Amino acid sequence: MRALNHTYPTDPSLAHRAGTVRLRLTGPDGAPLARTEVEVAQVRHAVEFACITPGFVGSVESTATELPGQPSNQAREVRPGGAPDPQVARFWLDLFDTATLPFYWGAFEPVEGQPRTALLREVAEWCRANNVRTKGHPLVWHTVQPRWLKAYSNEEVEQLQRARIRREVTEFAGLVDTWDAINEVVIMPVFDKDDNAITRLARDKGRLHMIRMAFEEARAANPAVRLLLNDFDMSTAYECLIEGVLEAGIEIDALGLQSHMHQGWWGEEKIADVLDRFGRYGIPMHFTEITLLSGDLMPKHIVDLNDWQVSQWPSTPEGEERQADELVRHYKALLAHPQVESITYWGIEDGGWLNAPGGLLRLDGSAKPAYHALRELVRGEWWLAPTATQTDDDGVLEVTGWFGDYEVRRPGEQSGTAFRLEREAPAVDVALG
């Protein structure tokens, strides 16, 4: 079993996220390019700055024929069309580099045997064409289930769920190789807001059985897959579940930690507590679902966020300033912990989940202060701008910057040769054409 109680000191300076690489440049003949002018440009961060896919996701209203019993604004459906709205896509690509794709079973396969594979493939292909990393969400979840699944026995439901995992992971191998393998297992067997087949199966088989099923089927379909255990429950119940999973020998590639802050920002003290408690497992942490509001906060007495249903929830000038400040502080606090590898903001546009003003763009498509503040952080303060430099007599130059993907090119060229700046590779040979 993986040893527990790892300690990782946080560092607000983020020194653990940057370094220096020694490049040795050679020409097509293999000879060193001495005293050669080149330009170095950052392409992408090692940390995943993620968001749900832009524009492809249409109305979030559930439909009675496909998703009975779900609260409105719960299920997202993929809109056909080949590309997202150009203005939204421009904002999205200018900030984010990793996308969460919607694979909710009820919306993905509302009619048994007719999965919407082609639509999701369009989304994944758009991501690949724009150098965007991808994650599928989720393979197993008790919410947004297809209506037809309830007619089957538990044994049949399990076989259908297993087949569904294998089908999606196989179909999208190479396009989507990271998945939320199973979502919100802490509550799964006791979920009482909707009668669904997966809760029934989880109550019969237990949480560990459900997790093992998700992870084993996904790995069998794609041995190169990266799998997350994802949950919104930041209590000791999730810690106990993780420890049970590790004791059972189930390998978790990353811990998914949700933070929908509709009732107010966590604050540095709670963030530090969550990072300390879940960082002790020595497993990479992904903050998979982040929301901060730019309007009135949800009342504190609401326990299940889905219970707060409103027709209008406007963004306000005061709320927008608060959102910008809290978003920057949130990202800085998360990245101060070296185990955090990925941060996903849950929607660039307003009018998403629960109709909350949680986006970084207003309903009219204009950018909020939070968008500009986060972009200045990710693509400004935390970014190496294109830099002109020159190799030495041996064709060597040093590049200091944030860990991630870079390219080096000759002056005036639009593309160059890729290299990666990472702690494990302090020296790299690069051949320029």
C-alpha positions in Angstrom: 0.0 0.0 0.0 1.1 3.6 -0.7 2.7 5.2 2.4 0.5 8.0 3.9 1.4 11.2 5.7 3.6 12.7 3.0 4.6 16.3 3.8 5.0 18.9 1.1 5.9 22.4 2.2 4.0 25.1 0.4 5.9 27.9 -1.2 3.9 31.1 -2.2 6.9 32.2 -4.3 6.1 29.2 -6.6 9.9 28.5 -7.0 9.1 24.8 -7.3 7.2 25.6 -10.6 10.2 27.1 -12.5 13.7 26.2 -13.4 16.5 26.4 -16.0 17.2 24.1 -19.0 20.5 24.1 -20.9 19.8 23.8 -24.6 22.4 22.6 -27.1 21.3 23.6 -30.6 22.5 21.8 -33.7 21.8 22.2 -37.4 20.6 19.6 -39.9 24.1 18.2 -40.2 24.4 17.8 -36.4 27.0 20.5 -36.0 26.6 23.0 -33.1 24.9 26.3 -34.1 27.5 28.6 -32.6 26.7 32.3 -32.1 23.2 31.9 -33.6 20.3 34.2 -33.1 17.2 32.4 -32.0 13.9 33.1 -30.3 12.5 31.1 -27.4 8.7 31.0 -26.7 6.6 29.3 -24.1 3.8 27.3 -25.6 2.0 25.7 -22.6 2.3 25.3 -18.8 3.2 22.0 -17.2 0.3 22.8 -14.9 -3.1 22.2 -16.6 -5.1 25.5 -16.6 -8.4 24.0 -17.6 -12.0 24.8 -18.2 -15.1 23.0 -19.5 -15.2 23.0 -23.3 -16.3 26.4 -24.9 -19.4 26.9 -27.0 -20.0 23.2 -27.8 -22.0 22.9 -24.6 -25.5 24.3 -25.3 -28.5 24.6 -23.0 -28.1 23.1 -19.6 -31.7 22.3 -19.3 -32.6 18.7 -18.7 -35.4 17.1 -20.7 -38.1 15.0 -19.3 -37.7 12.3 -22.0 -34.0 11.8 -21.4 -33.1 12.8 -17.9 -36.2 12.5 -15.6 -35.9 13.6 -12.0 -32.8 15.7 -12.6 -32.9 19.3 -11.4 -33.0 21.9 -14.1 -29.5 23.2 -15.2 -28.0 19.8 -14.2 -27.2 18.0 -17.5 -25.2 19.5 -20.3 -25.8 18.5 -23.9 -23.3 18.7 -26.7 -24.4 21.0 -29.5 -23.5 19.9 -33.1 -21.7 22.3 -35.4 -18.0 21.6 -35.6 -16.7 24.6 -33.7 -17.6 26.8 -30.8 -18.6 30.4 -31.0 -15.5 32.2 -32.4 -15.6 35.0 -29.8 -15.9 32.6 -26.9 -13.3 30.4 -28.4 -10.9 33.3 -28.7 -11.3 34.2 -25.0 -11.0 30.5 -24.0 -7.9 29.7 -26.0 -6.2 32.9 -24.8 -6.3 31.7 -21.2 -6.9 27.9 -21.0 -4.9 24.9 -22.3 -6.9 21.9 -21.1 -10.6 21.0 -21.6 -13.1 18.9 -19.7 -15.4 17.2 -22.2 -19.0 16.2 -21.1 -19.6 12.4 -21.2 -22.6 12.3 -18.9 -24.2 9.0 -19.8 -27.8 10.3 -19.9 -27.0 13.0 -22.4 -24.4 11.0 -24.2 -26.6 8.0 -24.9 -30.3 9.1 -24.3 -31.5 6.4 -26.6 -30.0 2.9 -25.8 -27.5 1.9 -28.5 -27.2 5.4 -30.0 -24.3 7.1 -28.3 -23.4 10.6 -29.5 -19.8 9.6 -30.2 -19.5 11.7 -33.3 -20.4 14.9 -31.6 -17.9 14.4 -28.8 -15.3 13.4 -31.3 -15.8 16.8 -33.0 -15.1 18.5 -29.7 -12.0 16.3 -29.0 -10.7 17.0 -32.6 -11.1 20.7 -32.1 -9.1 20.5 -28.9 -6.3 18.6 -30.6 -6.2 21.0 -33.5 -5.8 23.9 -31.0 -3.1 22.1 -28.9 -5.6 21.7 -26.0 -5.2 18.8 -23.6 -8.4 16.9 -22.8 -10.2 15.1 -20.0 -13.5 13.1 -20.1 -16.1 13.6 -17.3 -17.3 11.2 -16.0 -17.2 7.4 -16.8 -19.3 6.5 -13.8 -21.8 8.7 -11.9 -25.1 8.3 -10.3 -26.5 11.5 -11.7 -27.5 12.3 -15.3 -28.3 8.7 -16.0 -30.2 7.4 -19.1 -33.8 6.6 -18.4 -33.6 3.3 -20.1 -31.0 2.0 -17.6 -33.5 1.7 -14.8 -35.3 -1.2 -16.5 -32.4 -3.5 -16.0 -31.4 -5.7 -13.0 -28.4 -4.8 -11.0 -26.3 -7.5 -12.7 -27.3 -6.2 -16.1 -26.7 -2.6 -15.0 -23.1 -3.5 -14.0 -22.5 -5.2 -17.3 -23.9 -2.3 -19.3 -21.8 0.1 -17.2 -18.7 -1.9 -17.8 -19.3 -2.0 -21.5 -19.9 1.8 -21.5 -16.6 2.4 -19.9 -14.7 0.2 -22.3 -16.5 1.7 -25.3 -15.8 5.3 -24.5 -12.2 4.8 -23.4 -11.5 2.7 -26.5 -13.2 5.0 -28.9 -11.4 8.1 -27.6 -8.0 6.6 -27.0 -5.4 9.1 -28.3 -7.9 11.9 -28.2 -9.0 11.6 -24.5 -6.6 9.8 -22.3 -7.5 11.3 -19.0 -10.8 10.6 -17.3 -12.8 11.2 -14.1 -13.2 7.5 -13.7 -15.9 7.8 -11.1 -17.6 10.8 -9.7 -18.9 11.5 -6.1 -18.7 8.0 -4.7 -19.0 9.2 -1.1 -22.6 10.0 -1.6 -23.3 7.5 -4.4 -24.9 4.6 -2.4 -27.1 6.9 -0.3 -28.1 9.5 -3.0 -31.9 10.1 -2.6 -32.7 12.9 -4.9 -33.4 10.6 -7.9 -34.2 7.0 -8.3 -31.4 5.8 -10.6 -29.7 2.4 -11.5 -26.2 3.4 -10.5 -27.1 4.3 -6.9 -29.0 1.0 -6.7 -26.0 -0.9 -7.9 -23.6 1.0 -5.5 -25.9 0.3 -2.6 -25.8 -3.4 -3.5 -22.1 -3.8 -4.3 -20.5 -1.1 -2.2 -18.3 1.9 -3.0 -15.0 -0.1 -3.4 -16.6 -2.4 -5.9 -17.8 0.5 -8.0 -14.4 2.2 -7.9 -12.5 -1.0 -8.8 -15.0 -1.6 -11.7 -14.4 1.9 -13.1 -10.6 1.8 -12.8 -10.1 -1.8 -14.0 -12.3 -1.5 -17.1 -10.7 1.8 -18.1 -7.2 0.5 -17.7 -8.0 -2.6 -19.7 -9.4 -0.5 -22.5 -6.4 1.8 -22.6 -3.3 1.0 -20.5 -2.0 4.5 -21.0 -5.0 6.1 -19.5 -4.8 8.6 -16.5 -7.6 8.1 -14.0 -9.1 10.3 -11.3 -11.2 9.6 -8.3 -13.3 12.8 -8.1 -15.5 14.2 -5.3 -17.1 17.3 -3.9 -17.0 16.0 -0.3 -13.9 17.5 1.4 -14.7 15.9 4.8 -13.0 13.0 6.5 -15.5 10.7 4.6 -13.6 11.3 1.4 -10.3 10.7 3.2 -11.6 7.4 4.6 -12.7 6.3 1.1 -9.3 7.2 -0.4 -7.5 5.1 2.3 -9.9 2.2 1.6 -9.1 2.4 -2.1 -5.4 2.4 -1.5 -5.6 -0.5 1.0 -7.5 -2.4 -1.7 -4.6 -1.9 -4.1 -6.5 0.3 -6.6 -4.1 2.7 -8.2 -5.3 6.3 -8.3 -3.4 8.6 -10.8 -4.8 11.8 -9.4 -7.3 12.9 -6.7 -10.1 15.1 -8.0 -11.2 17.8 -5.5 -14.2 19.9 -6.3 -14.7 23.5 -5.1 -18.0 25.0 -6.2 -18.0 28.0 -4.0 -21.5 29.3 -4.5 -21.8 30.2 -0.9 -18.5 32.1 -0.7 -14.8 31.7 -1.3 -13.1 29.1 0.9 -10.3 31.4 2.0 -6.6 30.7 2.5 -7.1 28.8 5.8 -9.5 26.3 4.4 -7.5 25.9 1.2 -4.4 25.2 3.3 -6.3 22.6 5.3 -7.6 20.8 2.2 -4.2 20.8 0.6 -2.6 19.4 3.8 -5.2 16.7 4.3 -5.4 15.4 0.8 -1.7 16.1 -0.1 -0.6 13.6 2.5 -1.4 10.7 0.2 1.4 11.6 -2.1 -1.0 11.5 -5.1 -1.2 14.4 -7.5 -4.1 16.7 -6.8 -6.5 18.1 -9.4 -8.9 20.8 -8.5 -11.5 19.7 -11.0 -14.5 22.0 -10.6 -14.0 25.5 -9.4 -16.7 28.2 -9.3 -16.6 31.6 -7.8 -19.6 33.9 -8.2 -19.8 37.5 -9.4 -23.2 38.1 -8.0 -25.1 37.5 -4.8 -24.0 34.4 -2.9 -26.2 31.4 -2.3 -27.7 31.4 1.2 -25.7 29.5 3.8 -28.5 27.3 4.9 -28.6 25.5 1.6 -27.0 22.1 2.0 -27.3 20.7 -1.5 -26.4 23.4 -4.1 -28.8 21.9 -6.5 -31.7 22.9 -4.2 -31.2 26.6 -5.0 -33.1 27.0 -8.2 -33.6 30.6 -9.5 -34.7 32.0 -12.9 -32.3 35.0 -12.7 -29.0 35.4 -11.0 -27.3 38.5 -12.2 -23.7 39.5 -12.1 -23.1 42.7 -10.2 -20.2 45.3 -10.3 -19.4 44.6 -6.7 -19.6 40.9 -7.2 -17.3 41.1 -10.2 -14.6 42.9 -8.3 -14.9 40.3 -5.5 -14.7 37.4 -8.0 -11.5 38.8 -9.6 -9.7 39.2 -6.3 -10.8 35.8 -4.9 -10.0 34.0 -8.1 -6.4 35.2 -8.2 -5.9 34.4 -4.5 -7.4 31.0 -5.0 -5.1 30.0 -7.9 -2.0 31.3 -6.1 -2.9 29.4 -2.9 -3.4 26.2 -4.9 -0.2 26.3 -6.9 1.8 27.0 -3.7 1.4 23.3 -3.0 3.7 21.2 -5.2 1.2 18.3 -5.5 -1.3 20.4 -7.4 -1.1 19.5 -11.1 -4.3 20.8 -12.6 -6.9 23.5 -11.9 -10.2 23.5 -13.8 -12.6 26.5 -13.8 -16.1 25.3 -14.3 -17.3 27.3 -17.3 -16.1 30.4 -19.0 -19.6 31.8 -19.7 -22.3 32.9 -17.3 -25.6 31.0 -17.4 -24.1 27.6 -16.8 -24.6 25.3 -13.9 -27.6 26.4 -11.7 -27.8 29.6 -13.8 -25.2 31.1 -11.5 -23.0 34.1 -12.4 -19.9 31.9 -12.1 -18.5 32.5 -15.6 -15.6 34.7 -16.6 -17.6 36.2 -19.4 -21.0 38.0 -19.0 -24.1 36.9 -20.7 -23.4 39.5 -23.5 -20.0 37.8 -24.1 -17.9 40.6 -22.6 -15.1 39.7 -20.3 -15.4 40.3 -16.5 -12.5 41.6 -14.4 -11.9 38.0 -13.2 -11.1 37.0 -16.8 -8.5 39.7 -17.2 -7.1 39.1 -13.7 -6.6 35.4 -14.3 -5.2 35.9 -17.8 -2.7 38.4 -16.5 -1.6 35.8 -13.9 -1.5 32.7 -16.2 -0.3 34.3 -19.4 1.5 37.3 -17.9 3.1 36.9 -14.5 3.5 33.1 -14.9 4.5 33.2 -18.6 7.8 33.6 -20.5 7.2 36.0 -23.3 9.0 35.3 -26.6 12.6 36.1 -26.0 15.4 36.8 -28.5 18.8 35.3 -27.5 22.0 33.9 -28.9 23.9 30.6 -28.5 27.5 30.6 -27.3 30.5 29.2 -29.1 29.3 25.6 -28.4 25.8 26.2 -29.6 24.5 26.3 -26.0 22.0 28.6 -24.4 20.2 28.6 -21.1 16.4 29.1 -20.7 14.9 30.0 -17.4 11.1 29.9 -17.1 8.0 28.1 -15.8 8.0 24.3 -16.3 6.1 23.4 -19.5 6.3 23.2 -23.2 8.4 25.6 -25.3 9.8 26.0 -28.8 13.0 27.5 -30.2 13.0 29.0 -33.7 15.1 31.2 -35.9 14.1 34.9 -36.1 11.1 35.5 -38.4 10.0 31.9 -38.5 6.4 31.1 -37.4 7.2 27.7 -36.0 10.2 26.0 -34.5 11.4 23.0 -32.6 9.7 21.9 -29.4 11.4 21.2 -26.1 10.2 20.8 -22.5 11.5 22.7 -19.5 11.2 20.4 -16.5 13.0 19.6 -13.3 14.0 16.1 -14.5 15.7 17.3 -17.7 18.2 20.1 -17.0 19.9 19.6 -20.4 18.3 19.1 -23.8 19.7 18.6 -27.3 17.6 20.4 -29.9 18.0 20.1 -33.7 16.9 23.1 -35.8 15.9 22.6 -39.4 
